[in-house]
Amino acid sequence: MAVSSHLKIALPEYDARIRTFIPDYEEMLDVAAASLVAAERPLMAVVDLGTGTGALHSRVAEVARHAALIGIDEDKGMLGMAARRLAVHAPRLIAEDFVGAVIPRCDAITASFALHHIEQRRTKKALYARARKALRAGGVLVSADCHPPTNAALAAAGRAAWHAHLASSYGPRKAESFLQAWAGEDFYVPLDAELALLQSVGFATDVSWRKGAFAVIVARAGRSRRT
């Protein structure tokens, strides 16, 4: 499903509207790009899963100035917007579902609000295993997404904060309808369970940012060999 259809917005509106949907969106993407510093090797190729309009990849280009940018997304409309946004960086854009696409050999893999579309945890684990294999030694995977706390009270507080953010643009009733619709279509894995999935395929994990229901996860693929 195209993201614009999933969110029920027109494609040209996406970049403006996503900020009304996700609290601290700009800060989260800035932290995700900055978290590439965790890589223990030069960043010569960075693959972005679910590239969308290229918002995260544009920040990656500022952090990893010598890296080849590779984006994977099945939504061709989104990729067209990413191509225009990233034109100066000459990205390689692959129009495929990232869940099944071949992940090119790379030094870093990024994702922002993409991995929650994977319904089954075993499918996500398989993707992480493929990502781990695609990364060169010392590489890193960084993902910004919704990962609610396991604790029920903290999870409720995170949802309330998200509701308040939505309500500031759309009102309380519409905010609730958004959250209910997304909860039926998206699959938000609690943070500790997401980290366990990454660890199960050999990643060492950190959390570089956390606020309410959202987090930036950093997964390292082992240290590069030194002579």
N, C-alpha and C positions, 0 to 999 in steps of 0.2 A: 504494500500500500504506500502511495506517495505520502510524504510527511505533511504536505499542505492539506491533503484530504483527511488524514488522521486528525489534524488539529482543526480542520474545518475553517481554513483561512485561504485566501488567494495567495499564490506563490509570491507575487511582488511585495506582499505585506509581511512576509515571513520575518525578515531581519528586524523590523520594528516591533512586531507583535511578540516575538519570542521573549523579549525583555519584560513584557507585561505578564508573561506566563511563568517565568522562572526568576525567583528572587536572587539577587546578587550574581546575575548571569555574567556580566562583564568581569567582575572580580574572579569568578570561578575559572573563566577561560584564561585570564591573565596568569593565575596561579598554575593552571595546567601546563601552559607553555613554559613558564619559568621552572617547573618541576623537571623538565628535561635535563637540568643540570645534574640529576642523579645518575645519568648515563656515565659509564666508566670507559667510554671510547668516543672518538670523534663522531659527530652526527653528520654523516654523508648522505643518508637516505632516511626519510621519515614517511611512514605510511599512516594515513588517517582513515579510520573505519567509520563509515557513515558520514562522509564529508559534509553533506548538506551544502550550504552556500559558501563554505570555506572560512567561516568565522574563526575557528580554532587554527586552521592551517595558516591563515594570514598572520596570526600571532607567532606561530612556530617559525615562520619565515624570518621574523625579526630576531628570534633567539638563536636559531640554527641557520645562519646566513649562507653557509656553503652547502646546505643540504639540498638534495633533489627531493621535491615534494611529490608524493604519490597519494591520490585520493581514490577511495572505493565507495560507491554509492549506487544503488539501483535506480534512484530517482533522477532521470535524465534532465528534468527541469531544474532541479537543484544543482546538478553538475554544471549546467549552462551558466547559472549565476556564479558558481565557484570559479569557472573558467574566466569569467570577466573580472572577478575580484582579484584573482591571483595571476592575471595575465603576465605581469612583469616578471613573475617567477617561473614561467613556463612549466606548470605542473603537468604530471602525467595523471589523467583522470580515467578511471576504469568504471564503466557502467555495469556493475554486477552487484548482486546481494553479497555483502561482505561476509555473511555467515558461511557461504559455500565457496567464495572466491579464493583463488590462490593468493596468498599473501607474499608479495615479493620479499626477497632477502633485504634486510634493512638494519638500521641501528636504533630505531625507535618506532613505536607504534602509539598512536593517539586515538582518542575517541571522546566525543562530547555528546551526551544525551542520545546515544545510539544503542548501547548495549542493553538497555532496559527493554528493547523490543524483542529480545530473545526469550521465548516462553519457557523452555525447558532448561533446567540447570545442567543436565548432562550435555545439552547442545552447547551451552556456554562454556562448559569445561573443555569440550572438544575444540572449540574455537581458541581458548586460551592455550591449549596444548600446541595448536598449529602456530599461534603467535609466538610462543616460546621457541619453537623450532625455526621460525623465520628470522628471529632476532640473532644477530651476531653476539658472541660472548661480550658481556659488559653492556649490552643494550637494555632498553627500558620500555615499559608499557605504561602509559598515563591515561587514565579515564576520569572524566568529570560526569557525574550522574546522580540520580536520586537513590540513596541508600539509607532508608530509615533505620533508626536505632531498634535494637531488639526489645529493650525495655518499653513496656506499653505506655507508661506515662510520658517518657521522652518522645516516643513516636507520635503520641497525640499532640504534644506541644509543637513538634515539627510540622505536623499537618495543619495545626491552627495558624502557625506563622505563614505557611504557604497560602492558606485560605485568605489571610489578611492581605497578603501581597496581591493576590488576584482581585480581591474585593475593592482594593484601592483604584483599580481601573474599570472593573465590570460590575461591582456591587455584590453583596453577599450571596444572593440567590444564584446568580450566574457563576460565581466562584465555586459554589458547591456543585453545580451541574458539571463544570469542567473537571473537578477532582473525581467525581463519580464516573464520568465517562472515561477518563484516562486510566483509572484504576481497573476498569474492565478490559482495557486493551493493552496496557503496559504491565511490566512485571518487575517490580521494585524489590530487589534482593537486599535484605538487611546487611549492613556493612560488615559485620563479623563473618557472615556466611559468604559474602563476596570475596573477602580476603582469604577465607579457607579454600575456595575454589581455585584461586590463583596459586596458593601455596601447594595445593595438591598436584600441580603439574610442574613444580620446581621453581616457582618465582619466590623471591624474598620481597615482602611487602611493607609499605609505609603508607601513611595518610598525611598528605601535605596540607590539606584544608578540610575543615568540617564545620558546617553551620546548619542546624536544624536537620532537615531530611536529606541534605545534599553533602557530597564529599568529592574530593579529588584523591584518587588512589594512584600510588606509584608502585610498580612491580618491576623488580630488577632481575635480569636474566643471568646473574652470575658475573663474577669479575673477569675482566680480560686478562690474559696471561701476560706476565711481564718478564722481560729478559734482564 
